Amino acid sequence: MKIGNVDLGPLPVLLAPLEDITDQAFRLICREYGADMVYTEFISSEGLIRDAQKSIKKLCFDERERPLGIQIFGHDAEAMRHATIVAQEVNPDLIDLNFGCPIRKVVNKGGGASLLKDIPRMLKITETVVRTTKLPVTVKTRLGWDEHSKIIIEVAERLQDCGISAITIHGRTRAQMYGGKADWTLIGEVKNNPRMHIPVIGNGDIDSPEKAQEMFTRFGVDGIMIGRAAIGNPWIFKHIKEYLQNGKVSGEVTLIDRISTCQRHLLAAIEKKGEKRAILEMRKLYGGYFRGVPSFKNIKMKLLTMTTMYEIDAWFKQVSENNYENH
Ligand SMILES: Cc1cc2nc3c(=O)[nH]c(=O)nc-3n(C[C@H](O)[C@H](O)[C@H](O)COP(=O)(O)O)c2cc1C
């Protein structure tokens, strides 16, 4: 699959943008384990224009993360144009437009998925951004606003006409938020629409190598994107890639692998954000890192109480020496 000049090879598996999760430290780890492309967390166009430090910091990335997309959101074409100019300064591989975020604080301001209710505005933003930058521009969106307005087939065509280089579709409506099951049939219909010629990336509920393969074969998508199943589980990329190539997955992830990857992740995050914040944010990922491990609950509960790397290192040492049952 190629997005503009960015060649992601056959059957690419992409890491989804995830707010407060897909920071630099985690993106690098996912790239190491085989994610073919990564995205920043969504970044507010208004924040970028105001030079808000929180937004500006999200533009930072490491060359080893490439190919990397910067995702921006907003409701105003002019603000999105400005934000594109700021974002392209750091030379990402592409700019991705978020037309899918369902959360109230974004939707109430007319951004994210609320643009599925205002297609003229969505198209104006897209055209403006495409005109502003030489980088490929992509869109990530949902099937529609709700059950009665699953308009993605027409919207995808019109976005393509604005000059985007790929579209990612999460198989839910805004009304579904993250509930129920993702419906891939419409994603498949977009892909099989003879008018579509840009790559179509499918997203929603892929949590195993088998499911990844099924989505490629049943729906013919050009690429797949993994979100929640990658949280604290970067191995999913390696396993999917192995399965797509050989029909099987090599070995289990050992406890030592989990500990050392989690430790590496935490150290990299501390370097960027400081110890306090990195440790707080890491609490969302322990569940993923240690799922399926015997005494998982015990390991996790203890980690959730720890506030320094010193304590965490000591606990990991104890866990790897198998002394943790009594604590
Ligand atoms: C905690 C969390 C944060 C998210 N942040 C973003 C975001 O910043 N930008 C975006 O386009 N989607 C975001 N999403 C949506 C995911 O990228 C993805 O579309 C969704 O989780 C469905 O894929 P999955 O079933 O593989 O998780 C977020 C989802 C979650 C659960």
The ligand as an ORCA input file, in Angstrom:
! r2SCAN-3c Opt
* xyz 0 1
  C      -8.203      5.864     24.689
  C      -8.502      6.145     23.229
  C      -7.992      7.281     22.646
  C      -8.252      7.559     21.290
  N      -7.697      8.656     20.717
  C      -7.874      8.878     19.382
  C      -7.234      9.968     18.716
  O      -6.505     10.770     19.321
  N      -7.457     10.110     17.381
  C      -8.251      9.239     16.662
  O      -8.424      9.399     15.449
  N      -8.865      8.211     17.273
  C      -8.672      8.000     18.593
  N      -9.249      6.908     19.170
  C      -9.951      5.924     18.322
  C      -8.974      4.841     17.848
  O      -7.964      5.396     17.038
  C      -9.711      3.741     17.051
  O     -10.333      4.314     15.934
  C     -10.763      3.019     17.882
  O     -10.262      2.702     19.176
  C     -11.245      1.730     17.197
  O     -10.193      0.850     16.953
  P      -9.884     -0.413     17.930
  O     -11.142     -1.214     17.998
  O      -8.744     -1.136     17.259
  O      -9.527      0.163     19.265
  C      -9.046      6.669     20.526
  C      -9.571      5.524     21.140
  C      -9.307      5.258     22.473
  C      -9.886      4.008     23.105
*
